[in-house]
Amino acid sequence: MKDTVLVHLMHFPVYALGPGTRAGLWFQGCTLRCRGCVTPESWSFDPKSSVPVPDVIEGLRAFFRTEPPPDGLTISGGEPFDQPDALFGILRAARELGVRDVLAYSGYRAEALLESYPQLPQLLSALVDGPFERGNRTDSVWKGSLNQRLVLFDGDFRERYEAWEQSPKRKMQLIGMDDGRKLLIGIPRQEDVFRLKNPFFCDGSGGRQWN
Ligand code: SF4
């Protein structure tokens, strides 16, 4: 396992990215560079974002020790699969911590990921796949563009993810950082994002600062 990972953000509780109340881990760095991505600041593989993987695992352990514990873990970015060694180390550690529901967002298609990583269904309960497509609008609250799909790997969570997939309620969450910055978590409608002067979050992935 690679011993460091570039991290954009870790946060708990997350209400606006996945079903229930979750822990969130956003990777820093994305090679896909989708046109219209509203978080270009999450693209750079900025060494200043480097965190030892054991520290990330310890952070997750702390999140999942809270009472009540999170309903699950959401992994997003940036592009998590652009750091596969660290990602899979963290996914395996999450399983060892007893985290059963892990949702990942990726700009890669599920078919390509499964070809490269056939072990994925053992480590994820669900995946939202595909690049963000500007102009390909959707009313679904869990994705940024119509082309993106929810792929369920763990049938035990079928009901939970079907309810989330069909939810008419779009949730956005404003969080304050220790340094005074504010971040918005969630997936805005495309028409709302592009009306905003300072848009924040993309396909349910990383976050943009809101000063
Ligand atoms: S939308 Fe997601 S996958 Fe696409 S460029 Fe932005 S961070 Fe990368």
Residues whose N, C-alpha, C, O or C-beta is under 5 A from the ligand:
A	BS01	SF4	C30 L32 R33 C34 C37 G77 G78 E79 G107 F132 C202 D203 S205
